[in-house]
Amino acid sequence: MKNISATVVIIIGLLSFTVDTAHGQNWLKKRRYRKIGTDIRVSDAYGQPWSKARRYGTIGLNINAMNYLGETAPDANITSLRLLSTRLNFGATYTYKFTPRISARGSLSWGRIYGDDKKSASENEEDNIPRFQRNLNFRNNILELNGVAIFELFENSFPYRRRPNFMPYGFIGIGVFKHNPKAYFDGEGMEAGFYELQPLGTEGQYAEDRESKGYPKPYRLIQLAIPLGIGAKYKIDANLDIGFEICWRKTFTDYIDDISSNYADKGDLTAAKGRTAALLSDRSADSGFTPVLTDNYGYQHISGFGLKGDQRGDISDKDWYITTGIALYYIIPHPIKCPKPR
């Protein structure tokens, strides 16, 4: 599945070229535009103007595979996907078509992203050995609200019942999401289970004299994102479409997996948030690699991991998350207007 996004782009491109060639034969190369008041009307090949009466709304439901790009992702590649790291995402949308090619869409979705150093990387690749040694994991439930502008590839001035059978499109917008990364602990020192990571400050965010010690500031659980992607819709009947879509979200945080910079001093973590913060900040001792060492505070680790200043993540890149899936869209019929009595 590593190159699934690139493959889909190529397929949609080929389909778009084929449909556009056939579709273009039925359209005039030139359009007449005339402005009436504040309403711009577009005349199609049959002399039928685009007007407010042809605008319409659509509601949709979608189900997606959800992945992320970050410190525990399979590869440092925007197309990086792996089934063991894939989780589900569900959403609902409302779209309003304003012009022959431009629509606006609002979406509300919920999904989960997941990463585990033991499962995201391949044991057969030498470059991935540090991941198994680090031995961190997380899951994060994400609730997102976004708005995007959709740009359809083909101009469509017809009423919705006469829309093209196939319509590729691209989109971009802005969104806000709520997240809360958690890690599963099953080692020695505390009870097994999932623990919220942001309140613990696993990279020293809540340590005393944080700034002087070079620790990052606490990250927020509500963040902005830029959704952008491609998709295509296929007409089932007069009011129903089925669609396929890939959406990437560029975020402005490196902490949707709670991993970004370097290990903090476990004494600072213990003083700020107790043993739980120290134990969850470093799982290298449970990775199976040897020799296992003990630091000055009695916490175990392996060489190169767990001590202040050792690399824990990659601060140079922000995290992304990705959804790939299908949707069912229902076009809301226009109410029938009765003629005015004379």
N, C-alpha and C positions, 0 to 999 in steps of 0.2 A: 504493500500500500504506500510505499515511500514516495512514489512519483504520481500518485493519484490525481493531485491537483493539476499538475502540468498536462497529464493525459486528457483530463476533462476540458481544459482550455483549448487543446488542439481539436478535439471532437466537436465542440461547440463552434469553433471557428470554421471548420469544414462544412458543418450543417448550415451555418449562417450564410456562407458563400453560395451554397446550392440553392437554398430557399430564396435568397435575395435575387439571384439570377432569374428565377422563374417569376418571382413576385414583381420584379421591376418592369417586366414587359407590359403589365397592365396599368402602369402609372405614367402620367405625363412627366417629362423631365423638368418642366417648369411649373411653378405654382404661382397663383395670383394671391397677393396679400392685400387686404384693405382694412383700415382701422375704422371702427364705428364706435364713437364715444371712447370708453375705456376697455372695450372688448375687441380683441384681435381675432378675426375670422379667417380661416384657411380654407380655400376651395380645393377639393380633391379632383381626381381625373374625371369624375362624373359631374363636376360642378356643384357638389354638395358641400356647404361650408361647415367648418368646425366651429362649434359654438358652445356656450355653457350647457345647452340642452344635451350635448353628447358626453359631458363629463359623467363619471360614475364611480361608485365605491365598491371595494372588494374586501371581504373578510377571508382570512386564511388560518389554517392550522398546519404546523410542521413538526416533524420528528427528525432529529439529526444525530450523527456521530460527533462527539466533541473531543478535541485534543488541544494541547497547548505546546508552545515553544518557549522553553526556559531551561533552567539548570539540570532538570532531570528528564528532559525530552530525549527521544532516541538519538537524534542528531541535531547539530546546529544548522538546520535547514528549514525554511518556511514551509516546505512540503512534507516535513517529517511526521509520519504517522506510524503507529504500531498498535495492533489490536489489543495487546495487553495493557496499553495505556489509554485506550478509548473508552469513553463513557457516553451516556445518553444526554440529550438536550431536547426540550419541548418548548414550543412557542405558539403565540397567537399574533396575528397581524391585522392591520387595517390599512388599505391602500386607496388613494384617490387619484384618479387620472385627470390631470389638468389640461394637457395639450396632446397632440398626436404622438409625441414621443416622451413626454415627461410626466412622471407620477411622483407622489410623495407617500411614504409609508412609515407608520409607527409600529413598533414591535415590542412585545413583552415576552421574555423567555426565562426559563430556568434550566440549569444543567450543572454537570459536575466535571471537573478536570482532575486528573490523577497523575501522579508520577512516583516511581520507585526506582532507586538506583539499581536494585537487584533485577528488575524486570525490564527497564527501559533500554538497557544496553545489552550487547551480545558478549558473552564470556569468551568467545573465540577471537575477539578483536583486542589486541594488546593496548590500543589507545584507551579502551574503556575500563582497564583495571582500576584506575583511580576512582571511578564511580562506585565499583563494588567495595572498595576500601572505605569510601565516605559513608555509604550505607544509609542515606537519608531517604525519607518518603513523605508524601503529603497527599491530601485530597482537599478539594475546595469546591463548595457549592456556590454557584454564581447566579444571581438574579440580575437581569439586565433590562433596561428600558432604552430604546434608541429610536432615532428618526433618521431616515435616509432619503435622498433624491434618487430616483430610478430613471435611467436613460435607455430607452428601447432602441434597438438597432434599426428597426424598420419604422418608417413613418406610417401611422395608422389613423386616418381621419374618419374611418367608418364608425357607425354605431357599434356598441359592444357585441351585438349578435353577429356582426359581419367582420369581427376582428380576425387577423391571420391565424391559421392553425398552429403555427410555430413562431415563437417570439423570444429571441435571445436579448439579454440586457446586462448592463453593468450598474453599479450603485456605489454611493459613498455618503457618509453622514457623520453623526456624532451620537454617542451614547453614554449612559452612566450605569455603573454596575456595583453591586454590593457583594463582597466576598468575605470569606473567613477560613483561612487555611488551617488544617488540622493534621497532626501526625499520629501514626499508630505506634505505640510502644509495647514491646513484648519482652523486654530484657529484665535485668535484675535491678532492684532499687526502688521500684514503685509498681503499682497495679497496672496490668495490661489494659489497653484501651486507647481511644482517640482523645487527643488533647489539643485544645485551641492554642495556636502558636503566637499570634500577635500580642496577647496580653503578657506573654512570658518574656518577650524581647530577647530571642535566642542569639542575636548578634550584638547584644550589649545596649539595646535601645533605652533601657530603663536603669542603667548603671549610674551610680553616683559620679559626678564630674564627667558625664558622657563625652562632651565635646573635647575636653582636654586629653581624653584617652583615645580619641579617634573613632568612637563608635557612631553609627548612623542614628538619625532621629527616628522615632516611632513612625511607622507607615499607617496610612488610613485604610479603613475597611470599605469606604465608598470612594470610587475612582472614576475618572473619565476614560473613554476609549473612542477610537475612530474605526467604525465598521466599514469595510469596503469589500467588494466581491463581484462575482459574476453569476448568472443564472440563466435559465430558459424555461418558458412555459409552453405547454401543449394544450390545445383546446379539446376538451372532451365533449361538451355540448354547449348550448347557447349560454349557460350560466356557470359552467364549471371548467376550471383549468387544473392541470396537474403540473407541478414544477420541480426542478432540480436546482440546487443552489449551493455555492461555496462562499462562506463569509469569513474573512480574517478580521480580527480586532487588534489593532495596535493600541497597547496600553501605555500609560505614563508611569508605571511602577515596575520594579524588579522583584516584587515581593508577593506575587500571587502563589508562589511556591514556598515562601518564607526563606528563600536562599538568595543571597546577593553578594556579600562581601567576604570578610574574613571571620575566623573564629574569635570569639571573645574570651577573655580570661574567666575561667570557671569560678574563681573566687568572687569576681565582680557579679557574675550571674547569680550565684548562690546568695550573696548579700542583698541583691535587688529583688529577686523573685523566688528564691529557694532552690532546692535540689532538682525540682522538676525542670526548670529552665536549663540548668547545667546538663542534665541527662539527655534532654531532647535536642540540645544544640550539637551534640557529637555522638554519633552511633558507631564510630569506627571500630570500637572494641568488640562489637557484636558482628563484625563483618566476616569473621572466620580467618582473617589474615593474622600473621604473627611476625614478630613478637608483640605481645600486649604489654604496654608500659603503664605506669601509674604516675600521675602528676603530683605536685606538692599538696593538692587538696584531697587526694585519695581517689580521684576519678581516673578510670582507665581509658586508654586511647592507643592508637598505633602511630608509628613514626610518620611525621608529615601531616598529621591530622589532630585537631582537638586543642592545640595550644594557641595562645593569643598570637595573631599575625599569620597563622597558617591559612592558606586559601580555602575558602568554603564554597564560593560561587564566583560568578563573573559579573562584576559591577558595570561593565562597559555596555551591556545590552539590556534593554527593557524586555519584559515578557509579552508574549502574544497568546491569544487563544483562537481556536478555529472551529467552525461548525460546517459539516457537510451532510446534506440530507434532502428530503423530499417534502413537498407541501401540497395541500389541496386548497384551491381558492374558489370561493363562491361570489359571483358578481351579484350585487344587490339590484334587483329589477327597479326600473323607474316606475313610479306610481302613474297609473293611467289618468290623464287629465280629461275631464269632461268638457265639451265645448260650451262656451258661454251662451246663455239664452239670448236671443235677439228680441 
